[in-house]
Amino acid sequence: DGGITQSPKYLFRKEGQNVTLSCEQNLNHDAMYWYRQDPGQGLRLIYYSQIVNDFQKGDIAEGYSVSREKKESFPLTVTSAQKNPTAFYLCASSPLLPSPLHFGNGTRLTVT
Amino acid sequence: QQQVKQSPQSLIVQKGGISIINCAYENTAFDYFPWYQQFPGKGPALLIAIRPDVSEKKEGRFTISFNKSAKQFSLHIMDSQPGDSATYFCAASREGAQKLVFGQGTRLTINP
């Protein structure tokens, strides 16, 4: 089955710790994305990548970092510099736009 | 310029009724307008999409209406069913930009 796998589904961390969220796709899509979802604020773009070893900042990149060493993988690190990291994080992939985004089922991160 | 404004934030409709969700944009360079449906705990999934060269697109009970001069587009769900209860997002992108801009989302509840 082709799709996007995000792991883990739930993640708990102490304040001040960095944490990495996993995203893997087997759809052979060129582009991958990370979105953050908060109630009432829709989906906000953190980072996106159109090709291996290249990525661009989205609208809310501060406090986050990414890498794209393989076409299939686009991990997101939430650093201790992110002031309000508790949120639902969604990874997506697509062929180059305009094409549908395929989303994973998200990782809910709670930082206390 | 990059925003997509979505309304209402929440909507309650009786079973069998028509659900209508509206979106407005400012950037006239936008040329791809998808709608996504999201169930609790899941990632969004593409529902239907439209390009500005048509004023309406219908897929089953779901219809997108597009008004280029008003810079508005809307989703109509005919004969709404309890299974349609979900959060709906409109989005937009422009040619050459490999990212979608999402609206704030509408939580739709269909009462049986």
HADDOCK unambig.tbl for C-alpha pairs under 7 A between the chains (distance, minus, plus):
assign (segid A and resid 40 and name CA) (segid B and resid 104 and name CA) 5.95 0.50 0.50
assign (segid A and resid 40 and name CA) (segid B and resid 105 and name CA) 6.90 0.50 0.50
assign (segid A and resid 41 and name CA) (segid B and resid 104 and name CA) 4.94 0.50 0.50
assign (segid A and resid 42 and name CA) (segid B and resid 102 and name CA) 6.45 0.50 0.50
assign (segid A and resid 42 and name CA) (segid B and resid 103 and name CA) 5.87 0.50 0.50
assign (segid A and resid 42 and name CA) (segid B and resid 104 and name CA) 3.82 0.50 0.50
assign (segid A and resid 42 and name CA) (segid B and resid 105 and name CA) 5.32 0.50 0.50
assign (segid A and resid 43 and name CA) (segid B and resid 102 and name CA) 5.92 0.50 0.50
assign (segid A and resid 90 and name CA) (segid B and resid 43 and name CA) 6.80 0.50 0.50
assign (segid A and resid 96 and name CA) (segid B and resid 98 and name CA) 6.66 0.50 0.50
assign (segid A and resid 97 and name CA) (segid B and resid 98 and name CA) 5.66 0.50 0.50
assign (segid A and resid 98 and name CA) (segid B and resid 32 and name CA) 6.51 0.50 0.50
assign (segid A and resid 100 and name CA) (segid B and resid 46 and name CA) 6.40 0.50 0.50
assign (segid A and resid 102 and name CA) (segid B and resid 45 and name CA) 6.73 0.50 0.50
assign (segid A and resid 103 and name CA) (segid B and resid 43 and name CA) 5.31 0.50 0.50
assign (segid A and resid 103 and name CA) (segid B and resid 44 and name CA) 6.12 0.50 0.50
assign (segid A and resid 103 and name CA) (segid B and resid 45 and name CA) 6.78 0.50 0.50
assign (segid A and resid 104 and name CA) (segid B and resid 43 and name CA) 5.44 0.50 0.50
assign (segid A and resid 105 and name CA) (segid B and resid 41 and name CA) 6.85 0.50 0.50
assign (segid A and resid 105 and name CA) (segid B and resid 42 and name CA) 4.52 0.50 0.50
assign (segid A and resid 105 and name CA) (segid B and resid 43 and name CA) 4.35 0.50 0.50
assign (segid A and resid 106 and name CA) (segid B and resid 42 and name CA) 6.69 0.50 0.50
assign (segid A and resid 106 and name CA) (segid B and resid 43 and name CA) 6.07 0.50 0.50
